Amino acid sequence: MEHIETLLKDKGIDFRYQGQDLVVKCLNPEHDDSNPSMRIDKVDGKFNCFSCGFKGNIFKYYGILTNNVSVRIAKLKEKIRDLQIDLKGLEYPEGYTPFTTAFRGISKDTLKTFGAFHTDKVPELEDRIIFPITDAVGNITVFVARHTLSDAQPKYVNYPRHRQIPTFPVRLPEYSTSLVLVEGIFDFLNCYDKGLKNVVCTFGTNTLQANTKGKLLPYKIQGINKIFILFDGDDAGKNAAGKLKPLIEECGFEVEIINLPEDLDPGAFDQEYVDSIKEYINK
């Protein structure tokens, strides 16, 4: 709901969109949250920090009374809209034009494989390279768009903003018995472009924690038995990997964390490094 974004702006709280939620630095005064880990539901204002566990409601936190009836109506409308999209998938937005050149070191062939496109007809998506994120049967569940300028904010947007984002891709090459989890879509694209085909993007370090079993079930069905976690080498990436490992193990997978140097992330791997990762996971 628009008034939640307005409230955050009034309070001077920076936020970014992540599916159904807004992501902010934790509101717990005892938590030094340098890497924003709190998610706020855009409709009812409920928040939860996936790092320290601090929970509540943004309206109650600031002592604001809400109209519960309007919140329930908005929730119902979103559920109906989500159900309609889940049944038939999203359509490509107006002005859809395939991306035909390389971008940030990713070959045009790989970008074509994953349906990269751009449009100048949708204000939210202007000046962005956009990827359709599909489910197991090929329906588009959400579009993920990255700004073509590195310093533009927000760098990433999900369109439509209310959509939950899955892991991607859901289907792996038939020969795969393991998969490699990375954080961002350009981490994924860089590894895939250099030959690591059983790589999967989580779209952030926290998104898989909320529904680990549901998001990993398609891979279990495909015969995946081992998962390598290949998150960024900074403290946030290492901490997220450590928290995620037992959750994945509870789903019946063997799990191994591949630790990277502090200043390295999969989006910056060169060909030699990707080859070494391939050799390691296939040994």
N, C-alpha and C positions, 0 to 999 in steps of 0.2 A: 504493500500500500504506500502511496506517495508520501503520506504523513510521517512514516517511519524514516524515510530518507531525509525529509525536512527536519525532523527532530535531531537526527545525527548531525546534520549540517549546522543547526542552531547551536549545538553543543560543541562544535569544533572537532567532531570525530571523523577522521578519514575512513572511508570504506570502499570496498570493491564488490562487484556482483559475482556470485558463485552459485549458479542454478537458482534454486528457490530462496537462497539466503544472501545476506550481506555479511562480508567478512571484515572484522575490525580487530584492533588490538584489545586484549582482554580488559574488561572493566574492573576486575579484581585489583584493588590498590596494592595488594601484596604480591602481585604477579608482574614481573618485568617482562612483558611480552614483546620482545624485539621483532619477532616474526609473527605477524597477526594470526591468531589461532582461535578466535571467537567467531561463531556464526550466529546471526540473528535472523529469525524467520521474518520475511518481508511482509507477511500478512498479520500474524498474531503477536509479533514482537518477542517471542520466546528466544532466549539466548543460551548458548552453551559453549564453554571453552574446552576444546579437545585436548588442551595441554594440562591445565590445572583442575578442570572439572567444575569450575565456577558456573552456576546456572541461575536463571531468573527470567524476568520479563522486563523489557526495556521501558515500558510505560510505568510499571510499578517502581522500577529502579529510580526513575526521575519523578515519582509521585504524581503521575498523570492519570486521570480517569479516562477509560475508554468505553465506547459503545459496543458491548459484547455482541449485540444482534448484528451490527454491520460487519464485525469481524467474521462471524459465522457465515453470513451470506457470501462474503468475499471468498472464504475457504471453499464453500460449496461450488461457486462459480469456477474456481481454479481446478477443483476435482473433476468437474464436468468437462472443462477444456482439455485437461490432461488425458482423460479417458478417450475423448475423440481423437486426440493426436496419437495415443498409444495404439488405437485400432487401425489407423491408416497412415500414420507418419506425417511429417511435415513436408510442405512443398518448397521448392527452391524460391527464394525471394525475387521480387521484381528486379529486372536488370541483370540477372545472372549471366556472367561471362566467364568461361573457363580461364584459369591462369595458365599462360603458355610459356613462361620464362622461369629460369632458376631463381631461387630466393634464399638469401642468407646461407649459401652453400649447399642448399638442397636442390637436387637436379629436377628439371622440369618433368622427367619421367615419373619420379616418385611423387611429385605434387599432383600429377595427372592421375596416378594410381589411387590417390586418396581424395580425388574430386575437388582440389583447390580451385576457388573461383573468387571473383570480386564483383562488386556492384556499386553504382553511383546513384541508385534509385532509393536506397533505404538509409536515412541519415545516420542511424546507429552503426551501420556497416561501411560507411564511406572510408576510403583510404585504408582498407584492411584486406588481408588475405584470409579467406574464409574456408573452413572445412566442415563438410556434413558428417556428423557423428551418427553412425547407424547401429541398429540392434542386430540380433542374431539372424533375423529374416530379411535384413536390408532396409527396414524402415528408418527414415531419418528421425532421430529423437531430439536433436539440438544442433545448432551451428556454433562452432567455436571460431572466433575471429581475432586475429592479431593485427595490431596497427603496423603499417609498413615503416613507420618512423620509430626508431628504438626508444627515443625519449618521450614519446607521446603517452598520455595517460587518459583513461586506463589502457594499459598495453593490451589486455585481453578482455573481451566481452563474450558472454554466452547469449545466443539469440534463438528464441525468445528468452528473456531473462528468468522467467519463472520455472524453466525446465530443469529437472534433475539431470546431472551429467553422469553417464556410465563410464566404465573403463573402455579403452579403445585400442585396437579393434577387438571385437568379441570373438571373431573366428580367426584361428591361427592356421598356418600350413599344416596339412594332414599328418606330416611326419613328426610333428612336435610332441615331445613328452615333457618338456619343461618350458617355462616362459621367464622373461626378464621384465620386471616392473621398473619403469622410470616415472619421473614426476610430471614433466611437461610435454606438450605435443611436439615441440621442436627437439627435445631430447629424443623422443620416439622417432621422429622423421630423420634425424641425423644418423641414429643407429641403423634404422631400416635402410636408408639410402646407401650405407656402407656395408650392407650384407647381413646384418643381424635381423632376421625375419621374424623370430619368435619373441618380439618385444611388444610390450603393452604399456600404454600411458594411463596413469591414474588421475591426471589433471589436478595435481596438488598432493601434498603429503597427508592431508586429513580426510579427503573425500572417501577413501576406502574404509576408514575406521568405522563409519556410521552404519555401513551395510556390507560387511566383509563377506559373509556367507552368500548373500544374494548376488553380489557382483562377481564372485569367483565361481559360482555354480556352473556357468557355461563352459569354463575351462576344465572343470572336473569331468563334465560329460564328454569333452573332447579327448580325454585320456591324459591330461596334464597331471603329473605327480610331483613335480618339483618346481619351486618358484624361487628365483634369485631376485633380491631387492637391490636395485642399483640407483639409489638416490644420490643427490648432490653431496659433495664431500664436506659441506659446512656443518656446523653444530645442529642446525634445524633439520637437515637431511638425515644425519646420524640418529638424532633423537626420534624422529618419525619412524625410521626403519626399525629401531629397537622396540617401539611400541606396537608396530604393525606385525612383527614377526610372530608373537604368540597368538595373535588373532587369526593369522593365516594357518598356523599349525593346528588350531582348533578345528579348522575346516578340512583337515585330513591331508594337507600337503607337507612335503618336506621343504624346509625353508633355509636359505643361506643368504646372508648379507654380504655383498661385495663392497668393501670400504674403499672409498676414493680419497685421494689427497684433498686437503681442505679447500684448495683453490680450483678444483676441477668439477665439472658436471658433464653428463652424457651429451649435452648439446654442443660441447666443445671438443669431443673426441675426434682425433684424426683417424685415417684409415688403419694405421698400424695399431692404434689402441683398440679399435673395434675388432680387429682381427685377433688381438690377444684375448679379448673378452669371449669371442666365439670359441677360440681354442680352449679356454678354461672351462666354459660351461658344457662343452661337448667331450671333454676328456673322459 
